[in-house]
Amino acid sequence: MGYVLTIDQGTSSTRAILFDEELYQVAVAQEEFEQIYPKPGWVEHNPNDIVLTAMSCIEKAVKDARISFKEIEAIGITNQRETVVAWDAESGKALYNAIVWQCRRTSNRAEELKKSHEELIHSKTGLRPDPYFSATKMEWMLENVQEVKAAAERGTLRFGTIDSWLIWNLTPEKMHITDYSNASRTMLFNINELDWDQELLDLFSIKREFLPKVVDSSAQLCSSIYGPIIGGIAGDQQASLFGQSAFNPGDMKCTYGTGSFLLMNTGNAPKFSRNGLLTTIGWKIKNEITYAVEGSIFASGALVKWLRDGLGIISTAEETETLAKQAENNGGVYFSGALAGLGAPYWDSTARGLFVGLTRGTTKAHIVRAVLEYVAFRTRDIVELMEKETGIKIKRLLVDGGMTRNNFLMDLQSRILGIPVDRSLIKETTALGAAMLAGIAVGLWDESSLKDKRKTEIEFTPKGREMEEEYHRWKEAIKRSMNWET
């Protein structure tokens, strides 16, 4: 029996997960690390914390599984995307805290770029100017951190997303690499030509030699300090798409977490959106590249936490299912959900959350049901946009993430979409995807055999598309939330 180890480096914690050849989880170790908020809207991580928690989790998972590193065939890495580390190639030391994807310090710069270079950036990268992505973070460090400036002048500066930083520290040769999926999230990578784009590098004053070599998402990349090779790399949402075995154009997954991330496999050519979806690289294996389109819901699981901690109308997340079932319908109550603005296709950061249709007969069961309906309606909103802009009809939705434990929501989602909703037996599809990529690299599996190994826990099947009238009434609530000041 061979094993594959995944390092799953997330925004608030690092995990190491061991999978066996049948893709069952054998052991897991997890450690949280400090979130640093130097100023309002700024978010940082200590890069050393990321490396140390990764190493600690690796050693603990292997120990708990009672195996040796010699039994591990390969290592896969998946990571929080867009977060950037700057370090010195000679000393190996980080030159500043990692600037996290959530950080908004470059918002003004992003607004400038929207006015001057939005179409250029979109046509080359599939992204829109936003502080979310890596380029403006690198530019900010070059302009504001003396140690980064000095390393740039010496020619020893290295930039990398978290996968690159981990690989540098976990390889004897100090490899400086990233994969195509992570590179495509930097706002510096030309997804048409599959290379760092010189025009964009010049725009942000970033030299090519500062950036990692871009490699396949699945290949025998380099040896690790533990012995097994690193064979798989992918950003977390792309890894989740792969972990769901979404290998064919039109295959689509939704991860219901704090927010929701919807990705659709669009095949070997990029599909560019005119209405705010992101175009990204899913993965590259051998000579074949797979693209995806991506849409997100800023708050989904966060709304359940708000019901619990903010409004105090539930004590646990599980109560939402019980309460929602108590209401035969939503009682005419609709929720706009825009507690943190609205993403595609609205892109209105000023939108605010509204409950519409409240009466004396409204109960907390109606409120909870309206919140869950919002998540399902908003998901349909993005699915329909993806279908319109790609010309691909979605036949089923593959789902994972914490909210998928809510059977009421999953059944509701299926009925609102009018397609089956397939919940994976293995919930850790992000880590699983990185393991699958690594296993392919060493010949444990191929894509066809992996398709057969995917395990469905339950499939929610509708009789047809339902709740059409409710969906259109909810759309009216969304319109009101975007004009709430008037």
DOZA-129183 format. One record per atom (N, C-alpha, C): x, y, z. Coordinates in steps of 0.02 Angstrom, whole numbers, plus 32768, in hexadecimal, padded with zeros to 4 digits. Each point is the difference from the previous one (the first is absolute). Layout:
BEGIN
XYZ
...
REM end
This chain:
BEGIN
802A7FC48000
7FD6803C8000
802B803E8000
7FF5802B7FCE
8024803F7FFE
7FD48038801A
802180368013
7FDC803A801B
8015803F7FDC
7FD380318001
800F80437FE7
7FF180318038
802E802E800A
7FF980338034
7FEE80437FE0
7FCD8021801A
7FEF80437FE8
800E80338037
802080377FEC
8004803B802B
7FCA802F7FE8
7FD0800E802B
7FC8802C7FF0
800980408029
801E80327FE2
8011803E8023
7FC980347FF6
7FD8800B8033
7FC7802C7FFB
800B80448020
7FCC80288000
800580458019
80088004804B
7FE17FD38024
800380038049
80247FC5801F
800D7FCC7FDA
80227FC6801B
80247FD97FC9
802D7FD58016
80247FD37FD3
7FEE7FB88013
7FF77FD67FCE
7FF17FBA800D
802D7FD47FD7
800C7FC48019
801F7FCB7FD9
7FD17FC48002
7FF17FE57FC6
7FD07FC87FFC
801F7FC87FD8
7FFD7FC4801A
80187FC47FDE
7FC67FDB7FE0
80077FEE7FC0
7FD07FD87FDD
80207FBF7FEB
7FD97FCA7FFE
801A7FC17FE6
7FEF7FFA7FB6
80117FC77FE2
7FF77FF87FB8
7FB77FFF7FEB
7FD37FF2802F
7FB880017FF1
7FE18044800F
802B8031800F
7FEC8045800D
7FD980088041
800B7FD2802E
7FE380098043
80318027802B
7FE4802A802B
80298028802E
80197FD38038
80427FFF8009
801F7FD48032
801080278040
8019803C7FF9
80138029803A
7FFE80497FED
7FF3802A8032
800080497FF5
801C8023803D
802580357FF4
8018802B8036
7FF480487FEB
7FEE802A8030
7FEE80457FF0
801A802F8036
801A80397FEB
80168034802F
7FEB80447FE6
7FE58028802D
7FEF80457FEF
803D802C800A
7FFF803B7FE3
803680308009
7FE280478005
8029802F8014
7FE88043800F
7FEB80267FC2
7FC980248006
7FEA802F7FCD
801680468016
802280247FD5
801E80408012
7FDB80387FDB
7FE880328027
7FDA80387FE3
802180428013
803480157FDB
8026803C8013
7FD680407FFE
7FD180047FD0
7FD580397FF7
7FBB7FE77FE9
7FCC80298006
7FBF7FEA7FE7
80047FED7FB5
7FE87FC57FF0
80007FE87FBB
80407FDD7FEC
80338002802A
80407FDE7FF1
80007FBC8021
80177FCD7FDC
80057FBC801B
80437FE27FED
80247FE68032
80427FE37FF5
80077FBE8025
80307FD87FEA
80157FC38023
804C80018008
80187FE28035
80487FF68007
80147FC57FD4
802B800B7FCE
80127FC97FD2
80217FC58024
8024800E8036
801F7FC98025
7FCC7FD58023
7FC9801E8017
7FCB7FD9801E
7FE47FCE7FCD
7FFB80157FC2
7FE57FD47FCC
802C7FC47FF5
8042800B7FFD
802F7FC97FF7
80017FD2803C
8003801E803C
80057FD7803D
7FC17FD7800C
7FC5801D7FF3
7FC37FD88009
7FFC7FC87FCC
8018800D7FC4
80007FCC7FCD
802C7FC68015
803C800F8017
802F7FCB8014
7FE57FDA803D
7FE48024802F
7FE57FDF803B
7FC67FD27FEE
7FD380177FD4
7FC77FD77FEC
80167FC27FD8
803280097FD5
80197FC77FDA
80187FCA802F
802A8013802F
801E7FCF802E
7FCB7FDF802C
7FCE80278016
7FCC7FE4802B
7FD37FD07FDA
7FED80127FC2
7FD57FD37FD8
80227FBE7FF2
804080027FEF
80257FC27FF2
80067FD6803E
800D80228038
80057FDB8040
7FBE7FE08013
7FC980257FF8
7FBE7FE68013
7FEB7FC57FD3
801780027FC1
7FEF7FC97FD2
802C7FC3800C
803480088028
802F7FC98010
80207FE47FC1
8015802D7FD6
80257FEC7FC4
804280277FFE
802A7FEF7FD1
803F80257FF7
7FFB802A7FC1
802C80317FF9
800180297FC4
800F7FD77FC2
80217FC88008
80107FD57FC7
7FC27FE27FE0
7FCA7FFD8026
7FC27FE47FE6
7FD680347FDB
8016803F8002
7FDB80357FDD
801B80077FBA
7FD37FF87FCF
801480007FBA
800D80477FE6
7FD980308019
800780457FE6
7FDE80308030
801180407FF8
7FE280358027
7FDC80317FD1
7FC480138013
7FDB80337FDB
7FF8803E802B
7FFE803A7FE0
7FF9803F8024
7FC580267FE3
7FD38017802C
7FCB802E7FED
800080398032
7FEB803A7FEA
800E803C8029
7FCD80377FF5
7FFC802B8035
7FDC803F7FF8
801F80257FC4
7FD680187FD4
8019801F7FC3
800C804A800A
8028801D7FD3
800C80497FFC
802C801C8038
80037FE0803A
802B80188037
80497FFD7FEA
802780358010
804380077FE5
803580068038
80387FDE7FF5
803B8005802B
803A801B7FD7
8028802B8020
803F80187FE2
80397FE7802C
80347FE27FE1
80397FE98027
8041800A7FDA
80377FF88024
804280097FE3
801D7FBD7FEC
80177FFA7FC2
80187FC07FE7
80407FE98022
8028802F8019
803F7FED8020
7FF67FEA8048
7FDB80278026
7FF57FEF8047
7FC67FD1800A
7FD17FFF7FD0
7FC37FD88007
7FCD801E802F
800E803B801A
7FD4801F8031
7FC980297FDF
7FC57FFC801D
7FC9802A7FE9
801080498010
7FF0802C7FD1
801180478006
7FC6802A801C
7FC67FE28005
7FC580238019
7FCB7FCB800E
7FCF80118027
7FC97FD18009
7FDD7FF17FBE
7FE47FC47FFB
7FD87FEF7FC5
7FC3802F7FFE
7FF3801D7FC6
7FC380287FF8
7FC97FD27FE6
7FCB7FFB8027
7FCC7FCE7FF5
7FCE80177FCB
7FE37FCF7FDE
7FD0800E7FCB
7FC8802F8017
7FEE7FFD8040
7FCA802A801A
801480498008
8040800F7FFE
801980438010
7FE980337FCD
7FEA803A8018
7FE580347FD4
802D803D7FFB
803F7FFB8014
802C803B8002
800C801E7FBB
7FF87FD97FCC
800D801B7FBC
7FBF80127FDC
7FCB800D8025
7FBF800F7FE0
8004803D7FD3
802380358016
8005803C7FD6
80247FF27FBF
80367FD88004
80257FEE7FC4
7FD37FD77FD0
7FD97FD4801D
7FD37FD77FD6
7FCD802C7FDD
7FE780328022
7FD0802E7FE1
802080267FC6
803E8015800A
802480217FC9
80067FD37FC4
80117FC0800C
80097FD07FCA
7FBE7FF27FDB
7FC980028024
7FBF7FF67FE0
7FF480367FCB
8014803D8010
7FF580377FD2
80317FFF7FC5
803D7FE7800D
803480077FCC
80127FBF7FDC
7FF87FC68021
801B7FC37FE2
7FD17FC48008
7FC0800A800F
7FD57FC7800F
7FFB7FCF7FC6
7FF480187FC4
7FF77FD37FC8
80417FDC7FEE
803880248006
80417FE07FF4
800B7FC6802F
7FF5800D8041
800A7FCC8033
7FD07FC67FF5
7FC180107FF2
7FCE7FCB7FF7
800F7FD47FC3
8014801F7FC9
800C7FD97FC3
803C7FD28007
803080148029
803C7FD78009
7FFA7FCD8038
7FDF80128036
80007FD6803D
7FBD7FE08010
7FCA80197FE3
7FBE7FE88012
7FE6801D8041
8026802D801F
7FEF801D8040
7FEE804A7FF7
7FE4801D8034
7FF280488002
802C80208035
8016803F7FF6
802A80208032
7FDF80008045
80227FE48030
7FE57FFC8044
803A7FF2802F
7FFE801C803D
80357FF28031
80037FB78015
7FCD7FDB7FF1
7FFD7FB7800C
803B7FDC7FE2
801580147FC4
80337FDC7FDB
804780178014
80327FDC7FE8
80448006801B
8027803B7FE8
7FF380177FC2
802D80317FE1
800780408028
7FC8801D8016
8004803F8024
80207FF78045
7FFD7FC4801B
80217FF28040
804C80017FF7
80187FE17FC9
804880017FF2
801780477FF3
7FDA80257FD8
801180457FF1
8004802A8040
7FD17FF6802D
7FFF80258040
803F7FF18028
80157FC18003
803C7FEE8026
803E80217FE2
80047FFF7FBD
803980207FDF
8004804A800F
7FC780208008
7FFE8048800B
80068014804A
7FED7FD2802D
7FF980158046
802B7FDA8033
80207FCA7FEC
80287FD8802F
804980057FED
8029801E802A
8046800D7FEF
80267FC07FF3
7FF37FCB8027
80237FC17FF6
7FF07FE17FBC
7FC380097FEA
7FEC7FE67FBE
802280297FC9
800280418008
8022802B7FCF
804A7FEC7FFB
80217FF68039
80477FF18001
800D7FBD7FDE
7FD67FCD800E
80087FBF7FE0
7FF680047FB5
7FD1802B7FEB
7FF5800A7FB8
803E801D7FDF
801F80308021
803C80207FE5
803A7FCE7FFD
80047FD38031
80357FCD8000
7FF27FC97FCE
7FC17FFA7FEB
7FED7FC97FD4
7FF07FC08024
7FF780048043
7FF37FC48028
7FB77FFA8017
7FD6802E7FE9
7FBA7FFE8014
7FDC7FC77FDE
7FD67FDE8027
7FD47FCC7FE6
7FB9800D8019
7FD17FFE7FD2
7FB980048011
7FE17FBC7FF5
7FCD7FF18026
7FDC7FC27FF3
7FBE7FFE8025
7FD07FDB7FE4
7FC47FF08025
80137FC98033
7FD17FEC8029
80117FD58039
801D7FBD7FEB
7FE97FE57FC7
801D7FC17FE8
804B80087FF3
801480397FE2
8046800C7FF1
802A80068040
7FE580248031
802380098040
80097FBE8023
7FCE7FD68000
80067FBE8020
80337FD57FDB
7FFD7FFF7FBE
802E7FD57FDA
80488017800A
800B80418001
8044801A800D
801B7FE58042
7FD67FFD8032
80157FEB8043
7FFF7FB4800A
7FDE7FDC7FD5
7FFA7FB78009
80287FD87FCE
802A80217FD9
802A7FDD7FCF
804A800D800D
802A7FCE7FFC
80488009800C
801F80327FD0
7FE680017FC2
801D802B7FCC
7FE580478001
7FD0800F802F
7FE180428004
7FE080127FBC
7FD37FD67FEA
7FDE800A7FC0
7FD1803C8003
800180297FCB
7FD4803A7FFB
7FD07FF47FC7
7FC77FE08010
7FD07FEC7FCC
7FB9800E8018
7FD380047FD1
7FB88002800D
7FDE7FDB7FC8
7FC07FF08008
7FDE7FDE7FC9
7FD380327FDA
7FE47FEA7FC9
7FD8802C7FD5
7FC2801A8023
7FE17FD8802C
7FC380188021
800F803A802E
80367FFC8026
80128038802D
801A803C7FD9
80277FF47FCC
801A80387FD7
7FC780287FE3
7FC97FDE7FED
7FC880227FE0
7FDA802D8030
80107FFF8041
7FDE802A8031
8029803E8013
8038800A7FE1
802C80378013
7FF080427FDD
7FDC7FFE7FC9
7FF4803B7FD5
803F80147FDA
802E7FD07FFA
803E800B7FDA
800A7FCC7FCA
7FD67FCD7FFF
800A7FC67FD4
7FD080027FC6
801B7FFB7FC4
7FD880007FC3
7FE37FBA7FF5
7FBF7FF8800A
7FE27FBD7FFC
7FF57FE97FB8
800C802D7FD0
7FFC7FEC7FBA
80447FE67FE8
803580238012
80447FEE7FEB
80247FD28033
7FE27FF8803B
801A7FD48035
804780158016
80078040800E
8041801A8016
7FF380408026
80328013802A
7FFE80418020
7FFE80357FC9
7FD480308007
7FF580327FCB
802C803D800A
802B800D7FCF
803180368008
7FDF80448008
7FCA800C7FDC
7FDE80408006
7FE4800B8046
7FE67FCC801E
7FE780068044
803880048033
80377FDB7FF4
803A8006802C
801A80488001
8002801F7FC6
801680457FFB
7FCF802F8024
7FC07FF37FF8
7FCD80298020
80098003804C
80127FC6801D
80077FFC8049
804980048017
802E800C7FD1
804980068010
801B7FC28022
7FEB7FC67FE7
80177FC0801C
802B7FDC7FCB
803C7FEF8013
802D7FDD7FD2
7FEF7FB67FFE
80077FE47FC4
7FF07FB97FF6
80287FD2802F
80408013800D
802A7FD48029
7FEA7FFF8049
7FD4802D8014
7FE57FFE8044
7FCC7FC98008
7FE57FE97FC9
7FC67FD38001
80147FB77FF5
7FD87FD28018
80117FB97FFA
7FF77FE67FB9
80227FC97FF2
7FF57FDA7FC3
7FBB7FDF8005
7FDA80027FC9
7FBD7FE38000
80047FB97FE6
7FE57FD18027
80067FB97FF0
7FBA7FE17FFF
7FFD7FC27FE6
7FC07FDC7FFD
7FE47FF58047
7FBE7FFA8003
7FDF7FF38040
800C7FB98018
80107FD37FD2
800F7FBB8010
803D7FE97FDA
80367FF58024
803F7FE97FE2
80307FEF8039
80337FDA7FF0
80337FF28033
802D803D8004
7FEE802E802B
801C80438000
804380058024
80057FE6803C
803D80068027
7FFB7FD4803E
80397FF0801D
80017FD9803E
7FF3802E803B
7FE07FE58033
7FF58026803D
80357FEE8034
800580278033
80317FF28036
7FED7FC08025
7FC27FE97FF6
7FE97FC38022
800E7FC17FD7
8012800A7FC1
800D7FC77FD4
7FD07FFB7FC6
7FBD7FFB800C
7FD17FFB7FC8
8003803C7FD3
7FF17FF57FC0
800180387FD1
7FC1802B8009
8006803F7FEE
7FC5802B7FFA
7FE67FF77FB9
7FC37FE77FFA
7FE67FED7FBE
7FC180267FEB
7FE28026802E
7FC280237FEF
7FFD80448021
7FEA80337FDA
7FF58043801B
7FC0801C7FE0
7FD6801F8029
7FC680237FE4
7FE480308035
7FE9803A7FEA
7FDB802D802C
7FC37FDE801C
7FE98016803A
7FCD7FD98024
7FC07FF47FD8
7FE580327FDE
7FC17FF57FDD
80087FD47FC3
803980077FDD
800D7FD37FC7
800C7FB98018
80217FF98039
800B7FBD801C
7FBD7FE08013
7FD28027801A
7FBE7FE68010
7FDC7FE97FC2
800580267FC9
7FE17FEC7FC1
801C7FBD7FE8
80427FF98005
80217FC17FEC
7FEC7FC88030
7FFD800F8040
7FEE7FCE8032
7FBA7FE67FF7
7FD580277FE0
7FBC7FEA7FF1
7FFD7FD77FBF
803B7FF37FE2
80057FDC7FC0
7FD980247FC9
800380438002
7FDE80297FCE
802E80087FC3
800B7FCA7FDD
80337FFE7FCB
7FE680147FBB
7FBE80067FF8
7FE3800D7FBE
7FE280467FFC
8001801F7FC4
7FE080417FF8
7FB77FFD8017
7FEB80318027
7FBC8001801B
7FFB7FE48045
80327FD98017
80007FE98045
8009803C802D
7FD980028036
8000803B802B
7FFB7FEC8049
802380268029
7FFC7FF48048
7FF180418025
7FE27FF9803A
7FF78038802D
80187FEC8045
802D8027801B
80177FF78045
7FDB8031802C
7FD77FE7802E
7FD9802A802D
802780078041
802680358005
8026800E803D
7FEA8041801E
802F8027801A
7FF08043801A
7FDE80287FC8
801D7FFC7FC5
7FE080167FC3
7FF77FC37FD4
7FE580097FC5
7FF97FC77FD2
8028800E7FC1
80237FCC7FE9
802880067FC3
7FE57FCE7FCD
7FEB801A7FC7
7FE77FD67FCA
803380027FC7
80177FC57FEB
802E7FFA7FC7
7FE47FCF7FCE
800580127FC0
7FEB7FD47FCA
803B7FF27FD2
800C7FC07FF2
80327FEC7FCF
7FE780157FBB
802A80287FDC
7FEC80167FBD
802C7FE27FCA
802A7FCF8011
80277FDE7FCD
804280217FF1
80187FF77FC4
804480147FEE
800780467FE4
7FCB80278003
800380467FE9
7FE0802C8034
801C803B800C
7FE2802D8032
7FBF801F7FE6
7FD08007802E
7FC180227FF1
7FFF80418028
800080387FDD
800480408021
7FBA801C800D
7FF68019803D
7FBF80198015
7FFB804B7FF5
7FC580187FED
7FF280487FFB
7FD98018803D
7FEE7FD4802D
7FD680138038
801E7FED8044
804280008003
80207FFD8042
80167FBD8018
7FF37FCA7FDA
801E7FC08013
804B80037FF3
80267FDA8027
80487FFD7FF5
80117FC47FD4
803180097FD5
801A7FC87FD8
80437FED801D
800A7FC0800B
803B7FE98023
80197FBF7FE2
803D7FEE800F
801A7FBF7FEC
7FF07FCE8037
7FE17FC87FEC
7FF07FCC8031
803D7FD88012
80237FE57FCD
803C7FD8800B
80217FF37FBD
803E7FEC8002
80237FEA7FC4
80217FBD8010
7FF27FCE7FD7
801D7FBD8008
801C7FEC7FBC
80417FF27FFF
80247FF07FC2
7FF5803A7FCF
7FE47FF17FC5
7FF980347FCE
7FBA801D7FFE
7FD77FEE8030
7FBA80167FFE
7FF080318038
7FE580387FEC
7FED80338032
7FB480038004
7FE78008803C
7FB88003800C
7FF08044801F
7FCE80227FE3
7FEB80418019
7FBF7FF98027
7FF080348026
7FC280028026
7FE780488004
7FBF8007800B
7FE480418013
7FEB7FFB8049
800380398022
7FF580008048
7FD280398015
7FD17FF1802B
7FD68032801F
7FFC7FF3804A
7FF480348027
7FFF7FF58048
7FC780268021
7FEA7FE48038
7FCE8020802C
80288015803E
80008040800E
802B801A8035
7FEF7FE38045
7FC07FF4800C
7FEB7FE68041
7FCD7FC97FF7
800E7FC68019
7FD07FC98001
80017FE18046
80357FD9800F
80077FE68044
800780398033
801C80387FEA
8006803A802D
7FBC80198016
7FCC7FF67FD7
7FBD80158012
7FE47FD68039
80107FC08000
7FEB7FD48036
802280168041
803F80117FFC
80248019803B
7FE180418018
7FEA802A7FD2
7FDF803F8012
7FBE7FF38023
7FD97FCF7FE7
7FC27FEE8021
800D7FE98048
80387FDE800A
80117FE78043
801E8035802C
803580207FE8
8027802E802B
7FE780487FFD
7FE480147FC7
7FEA80457FF9
7FB8800A8017
7FD37FD67FE7
7FB980078012
7FEB7FD5803B
80257FCA800C
7FF17FD58039
7FC07FD87FF9
7FEA7FF37FC3
7FC17FDC7FF8
800B7FB57FF8
803E7FEA7FFA
80127FB98004
803B7FF8802E
80097FC4801B
80397FF1802B
80367FDA7FDC
7FEC7FD87FCD
80307FD97FDA
7FEC80037FB6
80317FF47FD5
7FF280007FB8
7FCD7FCA7FED
80017FC88024
7FD27FC97FF1
7FB780148008
7FF38031802B
7FBB8016800C
7FDF801D7FC1
802980197FD2
7FE3801E7FC4
7FD67FCD7FD9
80187FC37FFD
7FDB7FCC7FDB
7FBD7FF18023
80027FF98042
7FC37FF18026
7FCD80387FFA
8018803E8008
7FD280397FFD
7FE380097FBA
802A7FF97FCD
7FE9800A7FBB
7FC97FCE7FEF
80067FC3801A
7FCE7FCD7FF2
7FBD800F8022
800280288037
7FC380118024
7FD4802F7FD8
801E80257FD2
7FDA802F7FD7
7FED7FDE7FBE
7FBF7FFD7FF1
7FEA7FE07FC2
801A80267FC3
800980428008
801D80297FCB
8021803C8022
801680307FD9
80248038801E
7FD28036801D
7FBF7FF57FFC
7FD18031801D
800380447FDE
801880007FC1
8005803F7FDC
803D80298012
802F7FE28026
803C80238016
803B7FEF7FD2
802280347FE8
803A7FF77FD4
803B8027801C
803C7FE57FF7
803C801E801C
8031800E7FC7
801C803D7FFF
802E80137FCA
80467FE6800C
80127FF3803F
80417FE18010
803D802C7FFA
7FF8803E7FEC
803A80297FED
80208022803D
80137FD88031
8021801C803C
804680197FF0
801D7FE67FCA
804480167FEC
800280137FB7
7FC9801E7FE8
7FFC80117FB9
7FED7FC47FD7
7FFD800B7FBE
7FED7FCB7FD1
80347FF87FCA
80107FC27FF0
802F7FF17FCA
7FDB7FF77FBE
801C7FD77FD3
7FE47FF77FBD
7FB87FE78005
7FD480177FD4
800C80317FCB
7FF480498014
7FF5800C8041
7FEC80438017
803C802D800D
80317FE58022
803D80268012
7FEE8044801E
7FDD7FFD8037
7FED803D8024
80187FFA8048
80378021800F
801C7FFD8044
7FD780288032
7FD2802B7FE8
7FD78029802C
7FBE7FDE8012
7FEF7FC97FE0
7FC17FDD800E
7FFE7FEB8049
7FC48001801D
7FF87FEF8046
7FCA7FCB8008
80057FDA8036
7FD07FCA800C
7FBC801B8012
7FCC7FE17FE3
7FBB8013800E
7FD67FC1800A
7FD380028031
7FC97FD08004
7FC380237FE4
7FDE7FE17FD1
7FC5801D7FE0
7FC47FD3800E
7FC7801D8011
7FC27FD98009
7FF27FED8047
801F80208030
7FF37FF18046
7FBA80148015
7FDE7FD68028
7FBE800F801B
7FFF7FEA8049
7FC7800C8021
7FF97FE98045
80027FB48004
7FF27FDF7FC8
80007FB78000
80447FE27FF3
8032802A7FF3
80447FE77FF2
801F7FE38040
801C7FC47FFA
80227FDF8038
80497FF87FF0
80267FEB8032
80487FF67FF3
800B7FC77FCF
7FD07FD27FFB
80057FCB7FCE
7FFE801D7FBA
7FD580337FF5
7FFD80217FBF
804280257FF1
801B80218033
804080247FF8
80377FD07FEB
80067FC88024
80347FCF7FF1
7FF67FE37FBA
7FC17FF07FF1
7FF37FE47FBD
801280327FC9
7FF08040800B
801180337FCE
804B80067FF5
80267FF88035
804980037FFA
801A7FC47FD8
7FE67FC5800D
80157FC57FDA
7FEA80057FB7
7FC4801B7FF5
7FE9800A7FBC
802D80317FDB
801880338024
802E80307FE0
803D7FDB7FE4
801E7FD48027
803B7FDB7FE9
7FEF7FD87FC2
7FC77FDF8000
7FEC7FD77FC6
7FEF802B7FC3
7FDC8036800B
7FEF802D7FC9
803E80217FE2
802C8016802B
803D80217FE9
802C7FD07FD8
80017FC08015
80257FCD7FDB
7FE27FF87FBA
7FBD7FFE7FFC
7FE07FFB7FBE
8012803D7FD6
8001803A801F
8013803E7FDD
80427FF77FDB
80327FE58023
80437FF87FE2
80017FC77FCD
7FDD7FCA8010
7FFC7FC87FD0
7FE380177FBE
7FCA80278003
7FE180187FC2
802F802E7FD9
802680298025
8030802D7FDF
80377FD77FDE
80187FCC8022
80337FD57FE2
7FE67FDE7FC1
7FC37FE78003
7FE37FDF7FC5
7FFA80307FC6
7FEA803E800E
7FF780327FCC
804280137FE0
8034800A8029
803E801A7FE6
802E7FCB7FE2
7FF67FC18012
802A7FCB7FE4
7FDC7FD87FCA
7FBE80047FFE
7FDA7FD87FD1
7FFD7FB78013
80137FF0803F
80017FBB8018
7FC67FF68031
7FD77FCE7FF5
7FC97FF0802C
80187FD38039
7FF18014803D
80177FD9803A
7FCD7FCA800F
80197FC28008
7FD37FC78009
7FFA7FEA8049
8033800F8028
7FFC7FF28048
8033802C8024
7FF580098040
802C80298029
80227FD48034
80427FFF7FFF
80287FDC8031
800D802E803B
7FF37FEA803D
8004802D8039
802C7FE48037
801E802F8025
80277FF0803B
8000803D802E
801E7FF8803A
800280378030
7FD07FF68039
800A80278036
7FDB7FF6803E
7FB580057FFA
7FE6802F7FD7
7FB880097FFB
7FDD7FC67FDD
80257FD67FDD
7FE07FC97FDD
7FE57FCB802F
801380058040
7FE47FD28032
7FB6800E800C
7FE9803B7FEB
7FBA80138008
7FD77FE17FC7
7FDE7FC9800F
7FDA7FDC7FCC
7FC7802A7FE4
7FE28029802A
7FCB802C7FE7
801A802E7FCA
803B801F800C
801D802E7FD0
80127FDC7FBF
801D7FC58006
80147FDC7FC4
7FC47FEA7FD6
7FCB7FEA8022
7FC37FEE7FDB
7FE0803D7FE0
7FFF80388025
7FE7803F7FE6
802980167FC3
80427FF98005
802C80147FC9
7FF07FD87FC1
7FF67FC08007
7FF07FD67FC8
7FBE80157FDF
7FCE800E8029
7FBE80137FE5
800280447FDE
8027802E801B
800480427FE2
80277FFF7FBE
80347FD67FFD
80277FFA7FC2
7FDE7FD27FCD
7FDA7FD08019
7FE17FCF7FD3
80317FCC7FE6
80377FF78024
80327FCD7FEE
80167FDB803F
801D7FC47FF9
80187FDD803B
803980268023
80007FFC8041
8036801A802A
80227FC58020
80407FF77FF1
80267FC48013
803180118037
7FF27FE8803C
802B800E8039
80347FC98008
803F80157FFF
80387FD08004
80037FE08045
80127FC08001
800A7FDD803F
803D801D8024
803480117FDA
803C801E801D
7FF7804B8000
7FFD801D803C
7FF380488006
803E802A7FF0
803B7FE3800A
803E80277FF6
80167FFC7FB7
7FD680197FD3
800F7FF97FB9
803A802C7FEA
800E80368024
803A80297FEF
80417FD9800B
80077FE3803B
803B7FD7800E
80027FC37FD3
7FC57FE37FF3
7FFD7FC57FD5
801880107FBA
7FED803A7FE6
801580147FBD
804C80047FF9
8020801E8033
804980047FFE
80207FBB8005
7FE17FD38028
80197FBC8005
7FF97FDB7FBD
7FC8800B7FDF
7FF57FDF7FBF
803380177FCC
800E80427FFF
8032801A7FD2
80447FE2800E
80127FFA8040
80417FE38012
80037FB67FEE
7FC87FDD800B
7FFE7FB87FF1
80067FF27FB5
7FE1802B7FD7
80067FF87FB8
804980067FEB
8024802E8020
8047800D7FED
802C7FC3800A
7FEF7FD68031
802A7FC5800E
7FE07FBF7FE8
7FC980077FDA
7FE37FC57FE1
7FD17FD8802C
7FEB801B8039
7FD07FDC802A
7FBC7FFC7FDE
7FED80357FDD
7FBF80037FDE
800780247FBE
7FCB7FFC7FD8
7FF8802E7FC8
7FB9801D8006
7FF080317FD5
7FC080228009
7FC57FD27FF9
80047FCF7FD3
7FC77FD37FF6
7FF47FD5803E
80357FE7801E
7FF77FD7803D
7FE9802B803A
8015803F8002
7FEA802C8037
7FB5800E7FFB
7FE780067FC3
7FB8800C7FF6
7FD87FC98021
801A7FC37FF9
7FDD7FC6801C
80047FFE804C
80338021801C
800A7FFE8049
7FD780358025
7FE380307FDA
7FD980348023
7FC57FE08024
7FF68015803E
7FCC7FE1802A
7FCA8033800F
7FC37FF17FED
7FC6802A800F
7FE27FEA8042
7FF68030802D
7FDD7FF0803F
7FB57FFE7FF4
7FE680347FDF
7FB880027FF0
7FF6802F7FC5
7FD17FEF7FD5
7FEE802B7FC8
7FB98019800A
7FF780408002
7FBF801F8007
7FE4800C7FBA
7FC77FDF7FF1
7FE680017FBC
7FBD80237FFE
7FF880337FD6
7FC080247FFC
7FD07FDF7FD0
7FC080118006
7FCF7FEA7FCF
7FFF802F7FC4
801A803B800A
800380337FCC
801680408022
800680367FDA
80138040801E
7FC2801D8024
800A80108040
7FCA8019802A
800F80478018
7FCD801E801F
800680408022
801380397FD0
7FE47FFD7FC3
800E80357FCF
7FE680448017
7FC38001801A
7FE480408016
8028801C803A
80137FD4802F
802780178039
8044801B7FEA
801D7FE07FCF
804280167FE7
7FFC80477FE4
7FCB800E7FDA
7FF980427FE1
7FEE80358035
7FDC7FEC8033
7FF380308037
8041800F8026
80287FCD8008
8042800B8021
802A80307FD6
7FFD7FFA7FBE
8025802E7FD4
7FEB8049800E
7FC1800A800F
7FE980448010
801F80188041
80077FD38030
802180128040
804880147FF4
80217FDD7FD2
804680127FEF
800380467FE3
7FD180107FD3
800080437FE3
7FF780368035
7FD57FF38030
7FF680318036
803E8009802A
80247FCA800C
803D8004802A
803680297FDE
7FFD80057FBD
803280267FDC
7FEC804B7FFC
7FC380108013
7FEA80467FFD
7FE580168045
801B7FE38034
7FE2800A8042
800680488018
803180257FE8
800880458017
7FCC802E7FE1
7FE17FEB7FC8
7FCF802A7FDE
7FBA7FE48007
REM end
